[in-house]
């Protein structure tokens, strides 16, 4: 009788056990993230005064005068330009080849190097702005300076003004 009872118990267990669900995971989660292709730069300087300049002179800041903080999440191409001609009194024409003339000025920039080595001509926005840093890696900061090539002659002694602009675009 004991054998019969044990046989029936084993048979019932073999029938019931496959019907009991296994305690296995029925879902699998994967955490996903995405970083926006975001472009952003700031500078640490908002103005510079070349002071009194003589005709046909070249006056410059230090090569590391402006610091650009790059918080972009992608590689960028950065150009440098002035917004237009020089204003004030009889304004100066800004020459896109950095060749001074009568009431005509030019500018160059240099990214953290030595003046005269790897200088970049600063054109107007209406021209073809040159790269100050092409293929700048994401979050890479840098410094630069500016250089004024003064006109060969002046019509007046009124202070002149212009705006230098660095522009970042996906590169």
Secondary structure by P-SEA (a helix, b strand, c coil): caaaaaaaaaaaaaacccccccccccbbbbbbbbbcbbbbbbbcccccccccccccbbbbcccccbbbbbccccbbbbbbbcccccccccbbbbbccccccccbbbbbbbcccccccbbbbbbccccccccccccccccccccbbbbbbcccccccccbbbbbbbbbbccc
